[in-house]
């Protein structure tokens, strides 16, 4: 198929994301491949497409090896009917079972997966991520329509279906400033990892043009050894017994002449799925304020009037931990520090339920490694380590909030600490 050049000139932005991650002007529209089309005018524009509409099946091969696009691909519904994960789209090996579709009402992306079903409209675009070479995604014409026309065979069902960890519970958090907002999804699952697994969905690459008015809300996993970065969905291992997430709000695209003044409301949906004897709390490290998201929204009064540093980046911290009456066996893997706040040093105490290789590291609010305290095999039982407020080179760090991460093969936890000078 070809775009009608009379609809919108190519010089105004018929562009697509190629397999190298760059943007080019295409001459041919290929079925199943997604394209960005920019309308520079304030009024809607009609795009005429002509050619033969096909209701055949497609096997799209994606290369997920490290490259400039990091395995992300912009695909599209090639049919004249809506399709979804239950009718028209099948994920093969090495494709994360989750899609991201742009929502033009909120100027942001929404996740589509088995827990959050939604259709892709005819010709509608979406992003998927491949994690290995020769990953596959299959398109089949919707079966409800095929009952009327079964001349085209469905693609052979000899593909491999992705095995996913079993989701135990999850909830969503939304961050909104007026009508603009974004949503992230957090949860725990049996067999899930505390690093990348099929239940996790990374943030997609930035579009080819600035998204004015876009509020970005992400899970910040910059401290991961592999696949570090920002995530839209993060599901952790249910065995830990307590869980925490580093969150990040990015307001850069909402600045007007470098200024932003508004209240950001953070609210939870699905909090009733979290066990009742757990604390569900969000914390603002900048001032120590917090809220119980089961019972109230968290309000951030944000005033940005300068460009020094990166004031549009707002880190937050979320924890789901046992209440005082529910410590028991699940707290066998645990950690705490005293004093907190501290100056000049604090003692981190932690308990190991079994002999393990242990990492204990200090990170700043940007997820950058500050100091490696432990990196060795240790026996079960209680251990204590002192952090003296210095980085890896022995230099004193600035006052402010930091995180320490305790990690073994089977468990991981993160705690917030405050250095005050």
QUIDA-V190270 format. One record per backbone hydrogen bond with DSSP energy under -0.5 kcal/mol. NH is the residue of the N-H (numbers start at 0). CO is the residue of the C=O. E is the energy in kcal/mol with one decimal. If there is no record, write none. Layout:
nh->NH co->CO e->E
nh->NH co->CO e->E
This chain:
nh->1 co->49 e->-1.2
nh->3 co->47 e->-1.9
nh->4 co->2 e->-0.7
nh->6 co->3 e->-2.2
nh->7 co->3 e->-0.7
nh->11 co->8 e->-2.1
nh->12 co->9 e->-1.9
nh->13 co->9 e->-0.8
nh->14 co->12 e->-1.1
nh->14 co->35 e->-2.3
nh->15 co->23 e->-1.7
nh->17 co->15 e->-0.8
nh->17 co->21 e->-2.4
nh->20 co->17 e->-1.9
nh->23 co->15 e->-1.5
nh->25 co->23 e->-0.7
nh->28 co->0 e->-2.6
nh->29 co->27 e->-0.7
nh->32 co->29 e->-1.8
nh->33 co->73 e->-2.7
nh->35 co->14 e->-2.2
nh->37 co->12 e->-1.1
nh->39 co->37 e->-0.6
nh->47 co->45 e->-0.6
nh->49 co->1 e->-1.2
nh->52 co->50 e->-0.6
nh->57 co->138 e->-2.2
nh->59 co->57 e->-0.6
nh->59 co->136 e->-3.2
nh->60 co->58 e->-0.6
nh->61 co->59 e->-0.5
nh->61 co->134 e->-2.8
nh->63 co->61 e->-0.7
nh->63 co->131 e->-1.6
nh->69 co->66 e->-1.4
nh->71 co->68 e->-2.4
nh->72 co->127 e->-2.6
nh->74 co->72 e->-0.8
nh->74 co->125 e->-2.9
nh->75 co->31 e->-1.6
nh->76 co->123 e->-2.3
nh->77 co->75 e->-0.5
nh->82 co->119 e->-1.8
nh->83 co->86 e->-1.6
nh->86 co->83 e->-1.2
nh->88 co->83 e->-1.8
nh->89 co->137 e->-2.1
nh->91 co->135 e->-2.4
nh->94 co->91 e->-0.9
nh->95 co->128 e->-2.3
nh->97 co->95 e->-2.5
nh->98 co->111 e->-2.9
nh->99 co->126 e->-1.7
nh->100 co->109 e->-2.5
nh->102 co->107 e->-4.1
nh->103 co->101 e->-0.6
nh->106 co->102 e->-1.0
nh->107 co->102 e->-1.8
nh->109 co->100 e->-2.9
nh->111 co->98 e->-2.8
nh->112 co->115 e->-0.8
nh->115 co->112 e->-1.4
nh->119 co->82 e->-3.3
nh->120 co->118 e->-0.6
nh->122 co->76 e->-1.0
nh->122 co->78 e->-0.6
nh->123 co->120 e->-2.9
nh->125 co->74 e->-2.4
nh->126 co->99 e->-2.4
nh->127 co->72 e->-2.0
nh->129 co->70 e->-3.0
nh->130 co->93 e->-2.9
nh->131 co->93 e->-0.7
nh->134 co->61 e->-2.6
nh->134 co->131 e->-0.7
nh->135 co->92 e->-1.2
nh->136 co->59 e->-1.9
nh->137 co->89 e->-2.9
nh->138 co->57 e->-2.8
nh->139 co->87 e->-2.3
nh->144 co->141 e->-0.6
nh->145 co->141 e->-1.7
nh->146 co->142 e->-1.3
nh->147 co->144 e->-1.5
nh->148 co->144 e->-0.6
nh->152 co->150 e->-0.6
nh->157 co->155 e->-1.2
nh->161 co->90 e->-0.7
nh->165 co->189 e->-1.7
nh->166 co->164 e->-0.6
nh->167 co->187 e->-2.3
nh->168 co->187 e->-1.7
nh->170 co->185 e->-2.9
nh->171 co->268 e->-2.7
nh->172 co->183 e->-2.4
nh->173 co->266 e->-2.5
nh->174 co->181 e->-2.4
nh->175 co->264 e->-2.1
nh->176 co->179 e->-3.0
nh->179 co->176 e->-1.6
nh->180 co->105 e->-0.8
nh->181 co->174 e->-1.8
nh->183 co->172 e->-2.5
nh->184 co->231 e->-2.2
nh->185 co->170 e->-2.7
nh->186 co->233 e->-1.5
nh->187 co->168 e->-2.4
nh->188 co->235 e->-2.4
nh->189 co->165 e->-2.6
nh->191 co->188 e->-1.2
nh->199 co->196 e->-2.2
nh->200 co->232 e->-2.0
nh->202 co->229 e->-2.8
nh->211 co->209 e->-1.1
nh->212 co->252 e->-3.2
nh->213 co->210 e->-1.6
nh->214 co->212 e->-0.6
nh->215 co->213 e->-0.5
nh->215 co->249 e->-2.1
nh->216 co->214 e->-0.5
nh->217 co->247 e->-2.5
nh->218 co->230 e->-3.0
nh->219 co->217 e->-0.6
nh->219 co->245 e->-3.3
nh->220 co->218 e->-0.9
nh->220 co->228 e->-2.5
nh->223 co->220 e->-1.6
nh->228 co->220 e->-0.7
nh->230 co->218 e->-2.4
nh->231 co->200 e->-2.9
nh->232 co->200 e->-1.7
nh->233 co->184 e->-2.2
nh->235 co->186 e->-2.6
nh->237 co->188 e->-1.8
nh->239 co->236 e->-1.0
nh->240 co->237 e->-0.6
nh->242 co->319 e->-2.8
nh->244 co->317 e->-2.6
nh->246 co->244 e->-0.6
nh->246 co->315 e->-2.6
nh->247 co->217 e->-2.4
nh->248 co->313 e->-2.3
nh->249 co->215 e->-3.0
nh->250 co->248 e->-0.5
nh->250 co->311 e->-2.2
nh->253 co->250 e->-2.0
nh->254 co->250 e->-0.5
nh->254 co->251 e->-1.1
nh->255 co->258 e->-2.4
nh->256 co->254 e->-0.5
nh->258 co->255 e->-1.1
nh->259 co->303 e->-2.4
nh->261 co->301 e->-1.8
nh->263 co->261 e->-0.5
nh->263 co->299 e->-2.8
nh->264 co->175 e->-2.8
nh->264 co->262 e->-0.6
nh->265 co->263 e->-0.5
nh->265 co->297 e->-2.9
nh->266 co->173 e->-1.9
nh->266 co->264 e->-0.5
nh->268 co->171 e->-2.5
nh->272 co->269 e->-1.9
nh->273 co->270 e->-1.4
nh->277 co->274 e->-1.4
nh->278 co->320 e->-3.8
nh->280 co->278 e->-0.6
nh->280 co->318 e->-2.4
nh->281 co->290 e->-2.0
nh->282 co->316 e->-3.2
nh->283 co->288 e->-3.1
nh->284 co->282 e->-0.8
nh->286 co->283 e->-1.1
nh->287 co->283 e->-2.4
nh->290 co->281 e->-1.7
nh->292 co->279 e->-1.4
nh->292 co->290 e->-0.9
nh->293 co->279 e->-0.6
nh->294 co->291 e->-1.4
nh->295 co->291 e->-1.6
nh->297 co->265 e->-2.8
nh->298 co->296 e->-0.5
nh->299 co->263 e->-2.6
nh->300 co->298 e->-0.5
nh->301 co->261 e->-2.4
nh->301 co->299 e->-0.9
nh->303 co->259 e->-3.4
nh->312 co->309 e->-1.9
nh->313 co->248 e->-2.9
nh->313 co->311 e->-0.6
nh->314 co->312 e->-0.6
nh->315 co->246 e->-2.3
nh->316 co->282 e->-2.3
nh->317 co->244 e->-2.7
nh->318 co->280 e->-2.8
nh->319 co->242 e->-3.3
nh->320 co->278 e->-1.6
nh->322 co->276 e->-2.3
nh->325 co->322 e->-2.4
nh->326 co->323 e->-0.5
nh->330 co->326 e->-1.2
nh->330 co->327 e->-1.0
nh->331 co->328 e->-2.1
nh->332 co->329 e->-0.5
nh->333 co->331 e->-0.8
nh->333 co->350 e->-1.1
nh->335 co->348 e->-2.5
nh->337 co->346 e->-1.9
nh->340 co->417 e->-0.6
nh->341 co->417 e->-2.3
nh->345 co->386 e->-2.0
nh->346 co->337 e->-2.4
nh->347 co->345 e->-0.6
nh->347 co->384 e->-3.5
nh->348 co->335 e->-3.1
nh->348 co->346 e->-0.6
nh->349 co->382 e->-2.4
nh->350 co->333 e->-2.2
nh->351 co->380 e->-2.1
nh->355 co->377 e->-2.2
nh->357 co->355 e->-0.6
nh->357 co->375 e->-3.2
nh->358 co->406 e->-2.5
nh->359 co->373 e->-1.9
nh->360 co->404 e->-2.0
nh->361 co->370 e->-3.2
nh->362 co->402 e->-3.2
nh->363 co->367 e->-2.0
nh->366 co->363 e->-1.9
nh->369 co->361 e->-3.2
nh->370 co->361 e->-1.4
nh->372 co->359 e->-2.5
nh->372 co->370 e->-0.7
nh->373 co->359 e->-1.9
nh->375 co->357 e->-1.5
nh->377 co->355 e->-3.3
nh->380 co->351 e->-2.7
nh->382 co->349 e->-2.5
nh->384 co->347 e->-2.2
nh->386 co->345 e->-2.7
nh->387 co->385 e->-0.5
nh->390 co->394 e->-2.6
nh->391 co->369 e->-1.7
nh->393 co->390 e->-1.8
nh->396 co->388 e->-2.6
nh->399 co->418 e->-2.4
nh->401 co->416 e->-2.8
nh->402 co->362 e->-2.7
nh->403 co->414 e->-2.4
nh->404 co->360 e->-2.9
nh->405 co->403 e->-0.5
nh->405 co->412 e->-2.5
nh->406 co->358 e->-2.7
nh->406 co->404 e->-0.5
nh->407 co->410 e->-3.1
nh->412 co->405 e->-2.4
nh->414 co->403 e->-2.2
nh->416 co->401 e->-3.1
nh->418 co->399 e->-2.7
nh->419 co->341 e->-2.2
nh->419 co->417 e->-0.6
